[in-house]
């Protein structure tokens, strides 16, 4: 599939990334005091890189419901902090043992393993602190729902559970199936993307039908995103992705590319992207950028 990213999406992604970066700079702790090294590692892991796709999803899912930009940006920053924590821990020698992330040394390579673990822990805790603050939303029920949904996305039925399944799959005790790989990827990657797509609707107290539609959009988008990542690992260069490629096959990871082959995996990603777009019908033209994002997700080269 050939796809040229529409200029409105290019501009929106660039502008959103800059806004999220500024918000992160404000919300992350300053590098001062005896714990300055921890703050430095947190900033190193979070700032100055990445597509900010999850944060962008928060901002765009909030737009149709008239959510204040400052509120949406705080939630977007919290999601990016949680995502950064997951990458720091995922890169550790006990997990994927990576030494390159976003074109620079991984956090444990730059700061040592102990500091990297603490930085990841602190980023996770700080993300929840940001969501719980009254500056994020004046309604405590909204804040509690954001906290609840993000905790589910990050916990045993979310990222942590998915990472456990990933580790078990690497041991090769059971032959992977399309269903088992789908569940692994839903938990490890998809649940946080699903939350990001739903978060704007939570902030805007959207009707249940539209909140569920954004949830379903995020679920299918997350699945398509992960397949696209697996395709990139098999086909892109390290210079394109900013991280080591070819590692899935070397590590014996369970992926749909490995199970189905490149072409069938690409076709599956395209089907999921189409399903994601279909979920947005109730939002009419207020979700045009989210529709474009579904196509971009499976056509990107980084």
C-alpha positions in Angstrom: 0.0 0.0 0.0 1.4 3.4 -1.0 0.3 6.3 1.1 1.4 10.0 1.0 0.7 11.6 4.4 -1.8 14.4 3.8 -0.3 17.8 4.8 -3.1 18.5 7.3 -2.1 15.4 9.2 1.6 16.3 8.9 1.0 19.7 10.3 -1.3 18.5 13.0 1.2 15.8 14.2 4.1 18.3 14.2 2.1 21.0 16.1 0.7 18.5 18.6 4.2 17.1 19.2 5.6 20.5 20.0 2.7 21.3 22.3 3.1 18.0 24.1 6.8 18.5 24.4 6.3 22.0 26.0 3.8 20.5 28.5 6.1 17.7 29.4 8.9 20.2 30.0 6.6 22.0 32.4 5.3 18.9 34.2 8.4 16.8 34.6 10.6 17.5 37.7 13.5 19.9 37.4 17.0 18.6 37.5 17.9 19.9 41.0 18.7 18.7 44.5 20.3 15.4 45.4 17.9 13.5 43.2 18.8 15.5 40.1 20.1 12.4 38.3 16.7 10.8 38.6 15.0 13.9 37.1 17.6 14.0 34.3 17.0 10.3 33.4 13.2 10.9 33.4 13.6 13.8 31.0 16.1 11.9 28.9 13.6 9.0 28.5 10.7 11.2 27.7 11.8 14.4 25.9 13.1 15.1 22.5 11.9 12.2 20.4 9.0 10.0 19.3 6.0 10.6 17.2 3.8 11.5 20.2 1.1 9.4 18.5 -0.6 8.5 21.8 -0.6 12.1 23.0 -2.0 13.1 19.6 -4.8 10.6 20.0 -5.8 12.2 23.3 -5.8 15.7 21.7 -7.8 14.7 18.7 -10.3 12.5 20.6 -10.9 15.6 22.9 -11.5 18.0 20.0 -15.1 17.0 19.0 -16.3 17.5 22.6 -14.9 21.0 23.2 -12.4 20.0 25.9 -10.1 22.8 27.0 -6.7 22.4 25.3 -4.8 22.7 28.5 -6.7 19.8 30.1 -6.2 17.6 27.0 -2.5 18.4 26.9 -2.0 17.3 30.5 -3.6 14.0 29.8 -1.6 13.7 26.6 1.6 14.3 28.6 0.6 11.8 31.2 0.1 9.1 28.5 3.5 9.9 27.0 5.1 9.6 30.4 3.6 6.2 30.9 4.6 5.2 27.4 8.2 6.4 28.1 8.3 4.3 31.3 7.2 1.2 29.4 10.0 1.7 26.9 12.7 2.3 29.5 11.7 -1.0 31.2 11.2 -2.9 27.9 14.7 -1.9 26.8 16.4 -3.3 30.0 18.7 -6.3 29.7 16.2 -8.5 31.6 13.6 -7.7 29.0 14.5 -6.9 25.3 18.1 -5.8 26.0 18.1 -2.9 23.5 20.8 -0.3 23.3 19.2 2.2 20.9 15.9 4.0 21.2 14.8 7.0 19.1 18.2 7.2 17.6 20.1 7.6 20.9 21.4 5.2 23.6 18.6 3.7 25.7 18.2 5.1 29.2 20.0 2.2 30.9 22.9 2.7 28.6 23.1 6.4 29.3 22.4 6.3 33.1 22.9 2.7 34.2 20.3 0.0 35.0 19.5 1.0 38.5 18.8 4.7 37.6 16.8 3.6 34.5 14.6 1.3 36.6 13.9 4.2 39.0 13.3 6.6 36.2 10.7 4.3 34.7 9.0 3.8 38.1 9.0 7.6 38.7 7.5 8.3 35.3 4.7 5.9 35.9 3.9 7.3 39.3 4.2 10.9 38.0 1.7 10.2 35.2 -1.0 9.2 37.7 -0.2 12.3 39.8 -0.7 14.5 36.8 -4.1 12.9 36.1 -5.2 13.2 39.7 -4.5 16.9 39.9 -7.4 19.4 39.7 -5.6 21.2 36.9 -6.4 18.3 34.7 -10.2 18.5 35.2 -12.4 20.2 37.7 -14.7 17.2 38.0 -13.2 14.6 40.4 -15.4 11.9 38.8 -13.7 12.5 35.4 -10.2 12.4 37.0 -11.1 9.1 38.8 -12.3 7.6 35.5 -9.1 8.7 33.7 -7.0 7.1 36.6 -9.1 3.9 36.5 -8.9 3.4 32.7 -5.1 4.2 32.6 -4.4 1.8 35.5 -6.2 -1.0 33.5 -4.3 -0.2 30.4 -1.0 -0.4 32.3 -1.6 -3.3 34.6 -2.0 -7.1 34.5 -4.7 -6.9 31.8 -2.7 -4.3 29.9 0.9 -3.5 29.2 2.4 -5.6 32.0 0.3 -8.6 31.1 1.3 -8.2 27.5 5.0 -8.1 28.4 4.6 -11.3 30.4 3.0 -13.0 27.4 5.8 -11.7 25.2 8.4 -13.2 27.5 6.6 -16.5 27.7 6.3 -16.6 23.9 10.1 -16.1 23.6 10.6 -19.3 25.6 8.8 -21.2 22.9 6.8 -23.5 25.2 3.8 -23.4 22.9 3.5 -22.7 19.2 2.1 -19.2 18.6 -1.3 -18.8 16.9 -2.9 -15.8 15.4 -5.2 -15.6 18.4 -2.4 -15.8 21.0 -0.3 -13.2 19.1 -3.4 -10.9 18.8 -4.0 -11.1 22.6 -0.3 -10.4 23.4 -0.3 -7.4 21.1 -3.6 -6.1 22.4 -2.3 -6.1 25.9 1.2 -4.9 25.4 0.6 -2.2 22.9 -3.1 -1.8 22.1 -4.5 -1.1 25.5 -2.6 2.2 26.0 -3.5 3.3 22.5 -7.1 2.4 23.2 -7.0 4.5 26.4 -5.5 7.5 24.5 -8.3 7.3 22.0 -10.9 7.1 24.7 -9.4 9.8 27.0 -10.7 12.8 25.1 -14.2 11.4 25.3 -13.8 10.9 29.1 -12.6 14.5 29.5 -15.5 15.8 27.4 -18.1 13.6 29.2 -19.1 12.3 25.8 -22.2 10.1 25.2 -21.6 6.4 25.8 -22.1 5.6 22.1 -19.3 8.0 21.0 -17.0 6.9 23.9 -17.4 3.3 22.9 -16.8 4.2 19.2 -13.5 5.9 20.1 -12.6 2.9 22.3 -13.2 0.5 19.3 -11.2 2.8 17.0 -8.3 2.8 19.4 -8.4 -1.0 19.8 -8.2 -1.6 16.0 -5.7 1.2 15.5 -3.5 -0.3 18.2 -3.6 -3.7 16.5 -2.8 -2.2 13.1 0.0 -0.1 14.7 1.7 -3.2 16.2 1.5 -5.2 12.9 3.1 -2.2 11.2 5.8 -2.1 13.8 6.5 -5.8 13.2 6.7 -5.1 9.4 9.1 -2.3 10.0 11.3 -4.5 12.2 11.5 -6.9 9.3 11.9 -4.5 6.4 13.2 -1.0 7.6 16.7 0.1 8.4 18.0 1.2 11.7 18.4 4.7 10.3 14.8 4.9 9.4 13.4 3.6 12.7 15.9 5.0 15.2 16.2 1.6 16.9 17.7 -1.8 16.2 15.8 -3.7 13.5 15.6 -7.4 12.8 15.5 -8.2 16.5 12.1 -9.9 16.5 13.3 -12.8 14.3 16.6 -13.0 16.2 14.8 -13.2 19.5 12.3 -15.7 18.3 9.4 -13.3 19.1 5.9 -14.2 18.2 4.6 -11.8 15.6 2.0 -12.0 12.8 4.8 -11.3 10.3 6.6 -14.4 11.5 3.4 -16.4 11.5 1.6 -15.2 8.3 4.4 -13.7 6.3 4.8 -10.1 5.2 2.1 -9.8 2.6 -0.7 -11.4 4.7 0.4 -9.4 7.8 0.2 -6.2 5.7 -3.2 -7.1 4.5 -4.4 -7.7 8.1 -3.1 -4.3 9.1 -5.0 -2.7 6.2 -8.2 -4.4 7.3 -7.8 -3.3 10.9 -7.1 0.3 9.7 -10.3 0.3 7.6 -12.2 -1.0 10.6 -10.8 1.7 12.8 -12.0 4.4 10.3 -15.5 2.8 10.2 -15.8 3.2 14.0 -15.7 7.0 13.6 -18.9 7.4 11.6 -20.8 8.9 14.6 -18.3 11.7 14.7 -18.7 12.7 11.1 -16.1 15.3 9.8 -15.0 16.1 13.4 -12.7 13.0 13.2 -11.0 13.5 9.8 -7.5 13.6 11.3 -8.2 10.4 13.2 -9.2 8.8 9.9 -6.0 10.0 8.2 -4.0 8.7 11.2 -5.4 5.2 10.6 -3.9 5.2 7.1 -0.6 6.8 8.3 -0.2 4.2 11.0 0.2 1.3 8.6 2.2 3.2 6.0 4.9 4.9 8.1 8.6 4.1 7.9 9.6 5.0 11.4 
